[in-house]
Amino acid sequence: MPLQPRLGYALDALNFLLADVAGALGPYLGIFLLTREHWNQAQIGLVATLGGIAGLAVQTPMGALIDALQAKRGLILAALALLAASAVAVALLPRLAIVIAANLLLAVAGAALAPTVAAITLGIFGRAALARRLGRNAAFDHAGNLAVAVIAGGIGWWLGQRAVFALVPIFAALAAAAVLAIPGRAIDHRRARGMDGEDAGNEPPARWRVLLEHRPLLIFAGCVALFHFANAAMLPLVGQKLALAHRGEETALMSGCIIAAQAVMLPMAMLVGARADSWGRKPLFLLALAVLPLRGVLFTLSSRTEWLLAVQLLDGVGAGLVGALGPLILADLTRGTGHYNASQGVVATMQGLGAALSSAAAGIVVVRAGYSAAFLALAAIAGAALLTFLLAMPETAPAAPTASRTPNVKQPLTL
């Protein structure tokens, strides 16, 4: 088989299996602590917030490391080992200190995986095929999340919630095999950091301040932060409502929520791969932002299981589009700077800040005013993200198919 298709299949497998590794740990941790270890929402929020703070500390340095590092496959292997260790620790010793430490390791590992895969993708396939390939990456990621939700739901139903965490080391070993199937020599490391094309030539990377002075990049980072502030707590809150109403069915119901969203995320990722170049990035990202406040309001209208699962489908539209478009928009904004992965770290830091504050703030609102008040507060924050992006963010696609589109950002960042 020719090298290029073989590399594409290896990336497909890697994205699928990495989703399985993370998906078998993160979404079920809060439910496990609430229903089996009898933690309250404030304690669970504390764990999530501390993990978010750790993520804030490592995201931007991790992006810079990925830009400079040629052992990108080794970085993924190290992250997989941390994820496996975290899952085993939580399953065997679910005490406060152990869970906090495991969640900190999870944050460090999570900071490495997605940007490293995006860098490897850019380094192998280049910018011309980036929209299609990143959309395919996201589609296989969502397919992996869908698969692990089904597997974890079944295992949790028959063997108990603790058994779900045993999936992580298994999937980590399979993901390690997938990343090793990508030859190190196939990755152009200069291109992987965004230095491809005539605009880059043989010039050294731009100075760091370019990331802090480019207005569209800062606007995008702020909108991502608001999106994740509004979005991060919604699924855990829905899972908690379902868990408290249906004792003994917690894992299966959480799997149902995840399956509902992932089933929609997969076609959304494929839509980005097929249409982000012709339609532009901005209309698709606006759609992602628009469904989030609607989802928050709809969650307050009924507590029926069928209704909550149906509304959760909207998460697939928002998160599916944001996940696939984010690395692509950043590649547009940072072309020729040599700081593509560092920019992913900056935006991931803002995302982590929003997500960490979301967990803590939503937990406090639930304790004081109930679940409906928390959903409405999150919906208002989502509305702010939508208005900001609509009014302040330019189109970033390299060519405009129509004259009516918002003016493009055609040039790479310059000093």
N, C-alpha and C positions, 0 to 999 in steps of 0.2 A: 504494500500500500504506500502511495506517495506520502512524504513527510507531513505536508500541510494538513490533509484530512486526518491523519493519525493524531496530530497535535490537537486538532479540534475535538476529536472524540475523547482524548485524555482530559481536556478542559471541561467537556460536558460531564464526565464522570466525577471530576474533582468538585465542580460546583454542586452536583447532586449529593455527593457524600458529605461535603462540608455542611450543607444544610441539615443533613441527618445528624451530624455530630452536635451542632448547636441546638437543633430543634428538640433533641431528646433530653436537654437539660434545662435551658432557660424558661420556656413557657410553663413547665410543670413544677418549678421550684416553689413558687408562691402558694399554689394549691396544696402541695405536699406539706409545707410548713403550717398552713392554716388549718387543714383538716386532720392531719395525722400527728403533727407535733404541737398543735393547739397554740400557735403563735397568733397574736392579734395583728390587725392591719398596720398599726404604727411600727411594730417590730419588723414586719415584712418590708415596709417602706424604708426603714432605716438600712436594712441590708442592701436594698436596691440603690438607695442614695449613695452609700459608701462605695458600692461598685461603680456607680456613675462618676464619682469623684476620681476614683482610680483611672477610669477611662479618660477623664479630662486631662489628667496628668501625663498620660502616655501617648495620646492620639497624635499630636503634632510631632513630637520627637520620633515616634514610630514611622510617620510618613517620611520624615527626613532620612531616617535610617533606610527605608525601602528605596528611596531615590539613590542613595550612595551604595547600597549593598548589592553585590552580584550573587550572593548565595540566597536568592529569594526562595528557592525550594526548601532550603534548610530552615528558613524562618517559619515556613508553614509547618514543617515537621515539629519544630519546637512548640509552636502554638497548639498543635494537636495533642502533644504530650501533656501540656498544662490543662487542656480541657478534660482529658481522660482522668487525670489526677483529681481535678475538682469534683467530677461526678462521683468517683469512688469515695472521696472524703465525705461528701454530703450524705451519701447512702449509708455509710457505716457509722458516722459520728455527727448526727444533725444537731450539734450544740451551737450556741450563738457564735462563739469565737471561731469554730471550725467553718461554719457556714459563711461568716464574713470573710475569712481568709480564702475560702474556695471561690467566693464571688469576686474577690479582688483578682485572683488568678484568671478567672473567666474574663474579666474586663481587659486584662493585659493581652490574653490570647485573641480576644475578639478584635482588638485594635489592629492586629497584624493580618488577619485572614483576608477580609474583603479588599483592602487596598492592594495587598500583595497579588491577589488574583487579578485585579484590574491592571496592575502594572505588567504582569506576565502576559496578559491578553494584548495590551498595547505593544509590548516588546516583540510579540510573535506576529501579530496580524497587521500592525500599523494603523494609521488614522483613517485610511480610505474605507476599511471594513469595520471600523470600530463600532458604529451604531448597531449594525447587524449582529456583531459578535457579542457586544455587551448585552443586547436584548436576549440573545441565546443563552448567555451565562445566567442572566436573571431567570429565564424560563426554567432552566435545569435546577437552579436554586429553589424555586418555588415547587417544582416537581418533587425535589428531595424533602422539602418541608411537608408536602402533602403525604408522601410515603411514610415519613416517620410519625406523622400524626396518626395515621391508620395503625401502624405497628405499635406505637406507644399506647394508643387507646386499647388495643386488644390485649397487650401485655398487662397494662394497668388493671383491666377488667378481671383477668384470670389469675394473675400472680400478685397483684397489689402495686401500689404506687412506687414503692422502693425499687421494684424490679426494673422500672423504666430507666433508672440511671445506669443500669448495667449495659444499656445499648450504646452508651457513649464510647467506651473503649473499643467496642467492636467496630463501630463506624469509623473511629479515628484510625484504626489499623488499615481499613479499606481505603480511606482517603489518603493515607501515607503512600500506599501502593500507587494510587492514581497520580499523585504529584511526582513520584519518581519515574513515571512513564513519560514525563516531559523532559527531554534532554536539556541540560543546562546550556549547551551551545546554541540551542534554537532560540534563545531569548536575546534580543538586541537590547542591552541594558541602557544604552544612550536613548534609544527610542522609547524605552519603558518609562523614562522619567520625563518624557515630553519634549525631547530635543530633536525630533525628526523634522524633515522638510527643509526647503531652501531657506526658510526664515531663520532656522537655527544654525545651519552651516557647521563650522567647527568651533563656534564661540562657546565660552564657558557658561555655566548657568547664571541667570540673572541674580542680582543681589536680593537678599531675603525681604527687604522692605517692599518689593513689588507686590507681595501677597497682601500687604496691609494698606496699600494705597490705591488698589483698583476697586472702584466703587461697585461695579456689578458683582464682583466676587464677594464683597462684604454684604451686599443686599441678599445675595443668594444664601450665604451662610446664616444670616439672620432669619430668613424665611424657613430654612430647614430647622433651625432651633425652635421656632414657634410651632412648626408642624409636629415635631416630635414631643414638645411639651404637651400639645393637645392630644397626640395619638398614643403615646407610650402607656399611659395608665388605663386606656379604655378596655383593652382586652383583659388585663388582670381584674379590673372591676367587674366586667361581665362574668368572668370565670368565677369570681368570688360569689356573686349573686346566685349563679347556678349551683355552685358547690353547697352553699348554705341551704338551698331549697331542695337539693337532691342528694342527701347523704348516701355515700357508698357508690355514687356514679360520677365522682368528681373528675377522674382522669378521662373517662369516655366523653363527658360533656365538654371538657377543655379541648379534647381532640376534635370534637364536632365544630367548635368555634374556629380552630385553626384550619380545619379542612374547608370550611365555608369560605374563609378568606383566601387560602392558597389556591383553591379552585378557580378563583377570579384573577389572582395575581399572575398566574401563568399566561393566560391570553393577553393581559395587559403588558407583560414583558415582551411578548411576541409582537404586540402592536408597536412598541417603541422601536424594536429592531426593524420593523417593516416600514414605519412611517415617520420616524423622528427626523430623517433627512429631508423628506418632501414636505411635511406639514410644519416642521419647525419644532423646537423644544418648548417654547412658551405655551402654546395652546394645550399641549399634553400635561404640562406641569400645573397649569391653572385648573384643569379638570381634577387632578389629584388633590389640590388644595380645596376645591369646592365641595367635594363629597364629605370631608371630615366634619365641618360644623353640622351638616345635615345628619350625619350618623350620630353625633352627640345628642341632638334633639330627639331623634327617633328612639334612642335607648330609654328615654324617660316616659314614653307613652304606654309601655306595657312591660310586665315582668314574665310573661309567658315564654317558655323555652323556645317555642317555634318562632316567636317574634324576635327574640334576641339573636337567634342563629341567623334569621333572615337579614336583619340589619347588619350583622357582622360581615355579610357579603360585600358591603361597601368598603370595608377595610381592604379588600383585595384590589379595588380600583385605586385608592389613594396610595397605599404602601407599595403596590406593584409598580405604579408609574414612577413614584419617587425613587424607589430602589434602582430601577433601570436607567432613569434619566440622570441621576446625580453624577455618576462617574463620567457620563458623556458631556454634560454641561461643563464640568470642571476641565475636561480635556479641551473643550473649546476655549475656555477662559485663560488657560495657562499655556497654550501652545507656544513653544519656543523658549520657555523660561527655564526648563530643567527642574521645575518644582511641582510637577503633576501630583506626585504622591504626597508631598508636603501639603499641598492644597487640600487633598483628601483628608489629611490629618487635621488641618484647621477646621474644615467643615464638620468632620466627625467629632471634634471637640465641642463645637457648638451644638451638634446633635445630641451628644452625651449630656451636655449641660441641660438642654431642654428635657431629655428623658429622665434624668435624675431628679430634677425639680418636680417633674410631673408625678412621679411615684410618691414622693413625700407630700406634695401639696394635695393630691387627690386623696391620700389616706387620711389627712387631717380633716378635709371637708367631709368625707364619709362619716368619720367619727362624730363630727359636730352637727352636720346638717343632712346626712343621708346620701344615698347613691344618686338620686336625681339631681340634686344640687351640684354634685361633682361633675356629672355629665354635662350640665349646662355651662358650668365654668370652663370646662375644656372646649366646648363648642365655641364660646366667645373668643378664646385664644386662637382657635383655628380660623375664625373669621378675620382676625387681625392679620394673620399670615397671608390669606387670600388677597386682601386689599393691598397689602404692601407689595406683593409680587405683581399684581395687576398694574399698579400705578408706577412702580419704580424700576422694575427689572426689564432690561432690553432682551430681544431675541439674540441667542448666541450661535445659532446655526451658521455655517460659513457661507451659505448662499440663500437668498430669499426667493421662493418660487413665485410670489406675488408682490405687487407694489404696495399693497395695503398692510403688509406685515410690519410690526414694530422694527425700527432700524436694527440691523445686525451688528454684532461685535465681530468685525472681520479680521482685526489685527490681533496678534498675540500681545500679551502684556509687555509694555516697554517702560523703561525708567524715565 
